[in-house]
C-alpha cells in the first residue's frame, strides 16, 4: 500500500469520526423547549381533573381505577422525559457509543 493511499484512508476515517461526533453532539444538545414539558404536565393535570369530574356522580369511588390512571400517567411522562435525556435515566443509550469506539479502532 502506498504512503499517499494510507494517508488518504486515515484522513477519510478522521473526517468520518468528526462528522459522527458532531452529529451526536448536536443531537444531544437539541431538546424541545421547556414549554413542551410544561404543556405535558398541564395535560396530565387536566386529564386527572376530567377523570375526577367524570367519576364524581358515582358515590362509590373505585380506587383501583384512580391508582392505575395516575400510575400510567406518571409512567408515560417519565418515559417521555427519560427518552429526551438518555444519559440521565433508566433508558440508556450507551450501546450507541460503540459505533464511535469501533471507528476509532479502525483508524489504528
ABEGO torsion letter per residue (X at the ends): XBAAAAAAAAAAAAAAAAAAAAAAAAAAABBBBAAAAAAAAAAAAAAAAAAAAAAAABABBBAAAAAAAAAAAAAAAAAAAAAABAAABABBAAAAAAAAAAAAAAAX
